């Protein structure tokens, strides 16, 4: 069981950066969508 535990930890170490990258990408997309929504909001209020 000790060997499988070490290999599992190895897999976690290898997959952690990928998870962080995915999370960062999701935050970036969310930030972009929020920014575009805020930028479009005054325009829609003007033309409402």
TAVENDA-V751243 format. One line per field, one symbol per residue. ss: DSSP state (A for helix, B for strand, O for the rest). psi: psi as a letter, one per 40 degrees, with the letter a starting at -180 (. if undefined). burial: b if it has 9 or more other ideal C-beta (glycine too) atoms within 8 Angstrom, else e. Layout:
BEGIN
ss=???
psi=???
burial=???
END
This chain:
BEGIN
ss=OAAAAAAAAAAAAAAAAAAAAAAAAAAAAAAAAAAAAAAAAAAAAAOO
psi=ddddddddddddddeddddddddddddddddddddddddddddddde.
burial=eeeeeeeeeeeeeeeeeeeeeeeeeeeeeeeeeeeeeeeeeeeeeeee
END
